Amino acid sequence: MESYSYYCNTRIEMGLGKVELLPDLIKSLNIGSSILLVSDPGVVKAGVIQPIQSLLEDLGFRVILFDSVSQNPRDTECLEGAKVFNQERMELIVAIGGGSAMDTGKAIALLGPNGGTPADYVAGKKEYANIAPIICVPTTAGTGSEVTRSSVISDSATHQKLTLKHSSLRPMMAVLDPKLTLTVPKSVTAATGVDALVHAIEGYTCKVTNPISQAFGARAMGKIVSSLPIAFMYGENEQARFNMLEGSLLAGLCFGSTDVAAVHCLAEAIGGLYDTPHGVANAVFLPYVLKFNAEEEKGIHADLARYMKFASESDSDEGAVEKLIAGIREFTNTLEIPKLRDLPGVKEEDFDRIVELAVQNNSTPSNIRKIGTDDYRQILEQAYRDIF
């Protein structure tokens, strides 16, 4: 009999128009009145932030906006945000945006009260403690960061992605309003949606999974595969957007108490090197890693195929795995996901460095099939040449 733990203390508020209740929701928590609003320039430019900031200020909150956040957030940006947090005597963080804003918000909530750098916490030089309250409002259906214990930050010196991970990094509250996702561009809808799918797949299959996470992951996979093409083609379809935001949430609850695996290890490597959008990076590697893993773990991958309706219960495990790989390839092609060789900056002479970063990633040991330097190199070359 196995032993496992599952923990999530995040209050979840989901529904159309929920963001309009944000000031009252925060008021009910009695956690302070000075808010550092963390977002990114794209979300600000889209006009999402100003109405929310006005709602908060009208109810008496003092709000400072910090939007110096990149699509792959850097340690330097987190340190800058922590400085603002302290100088302005902020009491809580409200992060509004995609994974980059939410991960940055978590890092600021850690670094502001405690000092140090992200690398200090990853290396165990500083302890996770005294973290400021965090509230997350996702504007994309992808990362699930609103309910996870992780924050992924790029080290600007080494280009390595560092994962801050601790139960106290889970947001106090997540407010999910599908209306905030209605105008997300098609390319971002596709990339973030596949990111959520990878969270469900890797959270379900990784070596440190558990039955609770698998229940969330199975539900998330079916919801995402059925809804993402609709949200991609018809961005203002509220039901599809609702389903995707819920699927992303469920995927976050899936991997948030387990781990990710080899897809993320490769994706984070090229994200750190080339600033590749995280969802795109995940999408380009997904079918190749699935193929590698399924060669030794057919049963669990056959289950994935059935959850996503690529295969039926009557299919053999071997047949279901074949349909899984073919289905995922067709799925990502439908979403117009680019090939690895077409991503800006990616070149073969960097392959050794990409493999090195992937092997060093803390999630490599969690991959369901043992994976090492030669395996990563083979997958990388297959993805680059689109060879199956």
Secondary structure, 3 states (H helix, E strand, C coil): CCCCCCCCCCEEEECCCHHHHHHHHHHHHCCCCEEEEECCHHHHHCCCHHHHHHHHHHCCCEEEEECCCCCCCEHHHHHHHHHHHHHCCCCEEEEEECHHHHHHHHHHHHHHHHCCCHHHHHCCCCCCCCCCCEEEEECCCCCCHHHCCEEEEECCCCCCEEEEECHHHCCCEEEECHHHHCCCCHHHHHHHHHHHHHHHHHHHHCCCCCHHHHHHHHHHHHHHHHHHHHHHHCCCCHHHHHHHHHHHHHHHHHHCCCCCCHHHHHHHHHHHHHCCCHHHHHHHHHHHHHHHHHCCCHHHHHHHHHHCCCCCCCCCHHHHHHHHHHHHHHHHHHCCCCCHHHCCCCCHHHHHHHHHHHHHCCCHHHCCCCCCHHHHHHHHHHHHHCCC
